Amino acid sequence: VQLQASGGGLVQAGNSLRLSCAASGRTFSSYAMGWFRQAPGKEREFVAAISRDGITTYYADSVKGRFAISRDNAKNTLWLQMNSLKLEDTAVYYCAVSGTTWVTSSISRYNSWGQGTQVTVSS
């Protein structure tokens, strides 16, 4: 599966942004997917994951209640709706495909990655 993330940009704190991840390949609906982010000087961290059928989701504590992950298998697309953005949400965001069908936050389980999209939150 090849992934293309988009939708990043500069936004003021408290506002919203929606990231998209377009996937190519016939196996999109077979696996769980996730979003990760990496801030300058920091390791890549888990943000959210969704099961292959879109029913089960899982979030990092830092974004729970503010972010929402969703997918449309018919459109081969993954989204991340980000609300009430904070300065600390500034990072490059990556979408990824897991090698599992269930949700996981373990970065080692993800084997295909998009190129990343920059999200910058200003005060």
Backbone bond lengths (Angstrom), bond angles and torsions (degrees), N, CA, C in turn:
res aa  C-N    CA-C-N  psi(-1)  N-CA   C-N-CA  omega(-1)  CA-C   N-CA-C  phi
1 V - - - 1.456 - - 1.523 109.95 -
2 Q 1.323 116.26 131.33 1.465 121.15 174.69 1.516 108.58 -104.29
3 L 1.336 115.88 138.81 1.460 121.32 -173.70 1.518 111.21 -122.47
4 Q 1.327 115.75 142.95 1.465 122.28 179.03 1.513 107.98 -134.01
5 A 1.316 116.44 108.53 1.460 121.55 179.33 1.516 110.83 -89.97
6 S 1.321 116.08 146.80 1.460 121.16 178.57 1.527 109.47 -154.98
7 G 1.335 115.50 171.53 1.450 120.14 175.46 1.512 115.07 105.01
8 G 1.306 117.05 -4.12 1.448 119.46 179.31 1.523 111.27 -71.59
9 G 1.322 115.52 171.46 1.449 119.94 179.46 1.505 112.08 166.91
10 L 1.323 115.30 -169.17 1.465 122.54 178.94 1.530 108.64 -99.13
11 V 1.315 116.22 127.51 1.459 120.33 -177.76 1.521 109.37 -142.63
12 Q 1.312 116.04 148.88 1.459 120.18 178.75 1.526 110.63 -78.48
13 A 1.303 115.51 149.97 1.456 120.68 177.65 1.520 110.26 -56.47
14 G 1.330 115.03 137.83 1.454 121.33 -178.92 1.512 113.86 95.85
15 N 1.316 116.02 -16.12 1.458 120.46 -179.35 1.528 110.94 -89.90
16 S 1.343 114.76 -176.01 1.461 121.09 -174.47 1.517 111.35 -122.21
17 L 1.322 113.79 160.04 1.454 121.72 177.35 1.524 107.08 -152.15
18 R 1.319 116.34 146.59 1.464 120.14 178.24 1.518 109.93 -123.39
19 L 1.301 115.82 119.90 1.451 121.69 177.28 1.523 110.35 -93.58
20 S 1.317 114.72 146.37 1.464 120.62 176.64 1.519 109.40 -123.57
21 C 1.308 115.32 153.80 1.453 121.35 176.86 1.523 107.25 -139.30
22 A 1.320 115.64 110.09 1.460 120.97 179.43 1.519 108.98 -92.38
23 A 1.317 115.62 131.82 1.459 120.73 -177.53 1.517 110.81 -116.16
24 S 1.287 115.35 144.36 1.460 120.79 173.85 1.524 108.21 -116.72
25 G 1.278 115.82 148.41 1.461 118.20 -178.38 1.514 111.33 118.85
26 R 1.299 116.21 148.15 1.462 120.59 -174.27 1.508 113.86 -79.68
27 T 1.342 118.26 -6.82 1.462 119.91 -174.81 1.518 113.43 -100.48
28 F 1.341 117.37 12.62 1.467 120.31 -176.45 1.511 111.51 -54.12
29 S 1.327 117.34 -44.55 1.464 120.96 -174.20 1.519 113.37 -79.78
30 S 1.313 117.37 -1.04 1.462 120.42 -175.02 1.519 113.76 -86.78
31 Y 1.327 117.12 -16.17 1.452 119.76 -171.06 1.521 112.78 -133.17
32 A 1.304 114.55 156.47 1.450 120.28 171.45 1.527 109.65 -67.56
33 M 1.309 115.58 157.50 1.457 120.77 178.66 1.515 110.21 -133.53
34 G 1.311 115.02 163.33 1.450 118.23 -177.54 1.510 112.98 -151.32
35 W 1.303 113.92 166.66 1.465 122.77 172.46 1.533 108.07 -118.75
36 F 1.302 114.48 137.87 1.451 122.17 175.28 1.523 107.63 -128.97
37 R 1.306 116.62 166.33 1.461 120.14 176.14 1.519 109.97 -144.76
38 Q 1.318 114.11 155.92 1.463 119.93 179.30 1.518 109.20 -140.04
39 A 1.313 115.36 117.29 1.459 121.89 176.41 1.518 109.03 -90.13
40 P 1.327 117.61 157.74 1.474 120.60 -179.61 1.519 111.76 -55.82
41 G 1.315 115.36 129.30 1.453 120.19 177.38 1.511 115.19 78.17
42 K 1.327 116.08 4.36 1.461 119.42 -178.54 1.522 110.41 -121.53
43 E 1.325 114.70 162.51 1.450 119.70 177.16 1.525 110.85 -76.40
44 R 1.312 115.12 157.00 1.452 119.91 175.78 1.528 108.98 -66.36
45 E 1.332 116.07 134.44 1.460 119.68 -176.93 1.515 112.08 -127.42
46 F 1.298 114.37 153.06 1.463 122.36 178.63 1.519 111.07 -69.75
47 V 1.343 115.57 140.10 1.454 121.68 176.73 1.531 110.90 -116.25
48 A 1.329 116.68 -55.05 1.463 120.26 -176.20 1.516 109.45 -160.03
49 A 1.332 115.38 155.42 1.457 120.95 177.52 1.518 109.74 -142.30
50 I 1.320 115.66 156.59 1.458 121.38 -179.34 1.526 108.84 -141.48
51 S 1.320 116.00 140.69 1.452 120.56 -179.99 1.518 111.02 -69.84
52 R 1.300 116.56 168.32 1.457 119.63 -174.29 1.535 112.04 -64.91
53 D 1.330 116.89 -28.77 1.466 119.40 179.39 1.522 112.63 -92.63
54 G 1.323 116.35 -0.22 1.457 120.30 176.71 1.514 115.18 79.46
55 I 1.303 117.70 2.86 1.467 120.83 -174.90 1.530 111.98 -82.85
56 T 1.311 115.94 -39.46 1.466 120.22 -176.09 1.527 110.47 -103.75
57 T 1.310 115.55 132.26 1.463 121.10 176.15 1.520 109.86 -127.46
58 Y 1.311 114.68 159.92 1.466 120.82 -177.94 1.518 108.18 -149.85
59 Y 1.340 116.29 136.42 1.462 120.29 -174.05 1.522 111.62 -129.39
60 A 1.305 114.67 150.88 1.446 120.02 168.93 1.524 108.05 -67.80
61 D 1.310 116.65 148.28 1.468 119.99 -178.69 1.531 111.81 -58.58
62 S 1.311 116.08 -32.70 1.467 120.55 -175.88 1.524 113.37 -67.53
63 V 1.339 117.76 -18.77 1.466 120.10 -177.60 1.525 112.74 -119.51
64 K 1.311 116.82 -4.89 1.464 121.13 -176.94 1.521 110.14 -59.26
65 G 1.323 115.78 131.15 1.455 121.22 -179.35 1.519 113.56 88.95
66 R 1.329 117.50 -12.73 1.464 121.21 179.62 1.533 112.06 -113.96
67 F 1.319 116.71 -34.36 1.462 121.86 -177.75 1.519 109.86 -107.57
68 A 1.340 115.40 151.83 1.459 120.64 176.57 1.521 109.46 -139.38
69 I 1.327 115.40 126.59 1.454 121.28 178.64 1.525 108.44 -100.37
70 S 1.325 116.01 142.21 1.463 120.45 178.23 1.523 108.88 -151.81
71 R 1.313 115.82 165.72 1.460 120.49 179.94 1.522 109.91 -149.22
72 D 1.320 114.51 154.92 1.463 121.69 173.78 1.520 106.16 -129.91
73 N 1.309 116.72 103.29 1.464 120.66 -176.14 1.524 112.17 -66.58
74 A 1.326 116.74 -28.38 1.460 119.45 178.22 1.524 111.30 -68.31
75 K 1.330 116.16 -28.78 1.462 121.23 -179.31 1.528 112.39 -102.28
76 N 1.327 116.32 1.92 1.476 120.48 -178.60 1.528 111.63 51.96
77 T 1.305 116.34 44.71 1.458 121.08 -175.29 1.517 111.43 -132.91
78 L 1.326 113.39 140.93 1.466 123.62 176.63 1.525 107.39 -119.16
79 W 1.327 116.54 142.24 1.469 120.14 179.03 1.529 110.95 -128.15
80 L 1.315 113.87 158.04 1.458 120.61 170.03 1.521 107.14 -136.38
81 Q 1.312 116.08 107.78 1.459 121.57 176.27 1.517 107.97 -87.19
82 M 1.324 116.02 121.33 1.460 121.21 -176.48 1.524 108.79 -115.85
83 N 1.302 116.52 115.08 1.466 122.42 179.35 1.524 110.60 -113.53
84 S 1.319 116.12 162.19 1.475 122.04 177.77 1.521 110.87 48.79
85 L 1.310 115.53 50.34 1.458 120.42 -175.05 1.529 111.07 -63.67
86 K 1.332 114.67 144.97 1.456 122.57 -179.65 1.530 109.03 -118.48
87 L 1.315 114.87 162.15 1.465 119.59 179.06 1.531 110.84 -55.87
88 E 1.329 115.51 -37.92 1.462 119.80 -176.46 1.532 113.45 -73.64
89 D 1.314 117.65 -3.33 1.458 120.58 174.39 1.526 111.63 -82.95
90 T 1.312 117.41 -6.38 1.459 121.11 179.02 1.522 110.36 -62.13
91 A 1.328 116.14 124.34 1.464 121.38 -176.79 1.523 108.83 -179.47
92 V 1.311 115.16 170.63 1.459 120.91 166.92 1.525 106.64 -88.86
93 Y 1.313 116.07 127.80 1.464 121.94 -177.89 1.520 110.05 -103.13
94 Y 1.331 114.63 133.89 1.454 122.15 -178.38 1.521 110.76 -121.33
95 C 1.315 116.33 138.41 1.457 119.76 169.35 1.527 107.79 -98.72
96 A 1.316 115.64 153.39 1.452 119.60 -175.37 1.516 110.79 -153.40
97 V 1.315 114.60 153.55 1.462 121.49 177.41 1.513 109.04 -104.54
98 S 1.312 115.53 131.16 1.450 120.96 178.04 1.525 110.40 -85.18
99 G 1.311 114.70 154.73 1.454 119.21 173.65 1.511 112.17 -84.85
100 T 1.338 116.00 5.77 1.461 121.32 -179.38 1.527 110.33 -115.46
101 T 1.318 116.36 165.25 1.460 120.91 175.29 1.520 111.17 -93.02
102 W 1.345 116.41 -15.51 1.463 120.69 -178.39 1.517 109.74 -101.52
103 V 1.323 115.72 162.04 1.456 119.40 -178.57 1.524 109.94 -72.00
104 T 1.312 115.22 142.65 1.451 121.07 178.01 1.515 109.58 -150.83
105 S 1.305 115.57 146.49 1.462 121.70 176.60 1.519 111.54 -99.71
106 S 1.324 115.83 -2.04 1.460 120.63 -176.24 1.522 110.54 -76.81
107 I 1.309 115.97 115.04 1.464 120.28 -176.25 1.525 111.95 -61.25
108 S 1.313 116.76 -27.90 1.470 120.53 -178.44 1.524 112.14 -68.98
109 R 1.325 117.04 -15.55 1.472 121.22 179.87 1.518 112.38 -82.67
110 Y 1.320 117.30 -12.55 1.462 121.64 -176.04 1.522 110.10 -95.69
111 N 1.318 116.28 128.59 1.456 119.02 -171.72 1.527 114.57 -120.85
112 S 1.320 117.83 -4.24 1.469 120.53 174.80 1.515 107.90 -134.47
113 W 1.342 115.63 133.75 1.462 120.70 -173.64 1.519 111.16 -129.25
114 G 1.337 115.58 144.64 1.450 120.92 171.05 1.515 109.85 -80.42
115 Q 1.327 116.63 179.88 1.459 120.56 -173.43 1.524 113.02 -85.81
116 G 1.320 118.34 -10.36 1.454 121.53 179.11 1.517 113.19 92.62
117 T 1.318 114.93 147.74 1.466 121.59 176.26 1.523 108.29 -135.59
118 Q 1.337 116.12 134.19 1.467 121.20 -173.33 1.526 110.73 -80.56
119 V 1.313 116.14 130.29 1.461 122.63 171.74 1.516 107.86 -118.24
120 T 1.325 115.62 122.87 1.459 120.80 179.31 1.520 108.81 -122.65
121 V 1.317 116.28 122.08 1.460 121.79 179.76 1.524 108.14 -107.24
122 S 1.321 115.74 124.36 1.464 121.42 -177.98 1.522 110.52 -109.53
123 S 1.324 114.93 159.00 1.471 119.83 -179.61 1.519 111.55 -87.88
